[in-house]
Amino acid sequence: MRPEAIRRYSLATAGGEEVDQAAFASALRREVHAIVHEQAARGVDVVSDGELGKPAWTGYSWQRLTGFELRDDPDFLRFIGRDRVRFKGFWDEAIREQMQGAPRVMAPKQWLCTGPISYTDAGRAAMQRDVRNLLHALQDAPVKEAFLPVAAPCSIAPSYANAYYKSEEEFLFALADAQHEEYKIIVDAGLLVQVDDAILANLHDAVVDSGRDYPRWVQMNIEALNHALRGIPEDRVRYHLCWGSWVGPHVSDVALEEIVDLLLKIRAQGYSIEAANPRHEHEWMVWESHQLPEGKILLPGCICHSTAHVEHAEVVAQRILRFTNLVGRENVIASTDCGFAQGAHLRRQHPEVVWAKFDALAEGAALASGRLWKRA
């Protein structure tokens, strides 16, 4: 939900236009302060900066890493998997509507690695700017904790187009080495790092259809992520998994049951996993047969980014209680399914709807907490 001023700067930067950096820095600091305080006012006590400093959830990487070229991608729908074939008519209409009026600079892109990957001085400066802006906003915000979301190695280059490294694994670990710097900057500043990973589950169809062993591929990506997280305390890390976040049928999504044991090997304390949308809400039952390791917590999605329906507080409370009944009341923090705006040009819901959802999240969490602690 980028404010219009931030959106204009992001689009201009993506298009290679010159922008007034001092004016942008001032606007960004002001808007981060505003969005943090809006979250707090709505009853959210673990907040983020809304990713306002980034043009898109992984699209910021080309500004902070060396080794990549950004090219037009006429076949970007491959990331939707088998749904794009089964629901071809739907996707033809949905993508056409989505791209109408979008600036040419925001056309679908593909990452291609053409040289050694490293984190740049400009990247460090941008990451430190985002850290400073969030810390500034937290000075007078009545919240408990704050996190900055950044991308997992698996999700930086969703096409895995690699023209430089000898293997996919070598490429991943080079990327993990670079991302380690980003994660460490956040944690060293006293903030939580949230590693966003939409591609791990979303590429299931492509990996399986190519003849590869999907669990082994997932394991490789988790090992790369753990390499990126080396030396970072687990209790400072949240891991976010979604199934690509795109609004569509999702009938070919991989089941959480198939990958949950692998996910629990990630060096993270918190697991933020979609649990509110109609394709994955039933998967709370996974925790009936899989034990959450001691010291780890769940941050299940209790409000959904993919529908304009505003959840009733009672629905939110019921969703929370399903999880607390299985893993314990101290091990659950109610969260969102995913972000509500994956890029400066792409928002899932109108801001009025989003804030109403956050109201419902806070109210539902209060209902659930009242019942849990009264019952205890």
Buried (B, 14 or more C-beta within 10 A) or exposed (E): BBBEBBBBBBBBBBEEEEBEEEEBBEBBBBBBBBBBBBBBBBBBBBBBBBBBBBBBBBBBBBBBBBBBBEEEBEEBBBBBBBBBEEBEEEBEEBBEEEEEEEEEBBEBBBBBBEEEBEBBEEBBEBBEBBBEBBBBBBEEBEBEEBBBBBBBBBBBBBBBBBEBBEEBEEBBBBBBBBBBBBBBBBBEBEBBBBBBBBBBBBBBBBBBEEEEEBEEBBBBBBBBBBBBBEEBEEEBBBBBBBBBBBBBBBEBBBEBEBBBEBBBBBBBBBBBBBBBBEBBBEBBEBBEEBEBEEEBBBBBBBBBBBBEEBBEBEBBBBBBBBBBBBBEBEBBBBBBBBBBBBBBBBBBBEBEBBBBBBBBBBBBBBBBBEBBEEEE
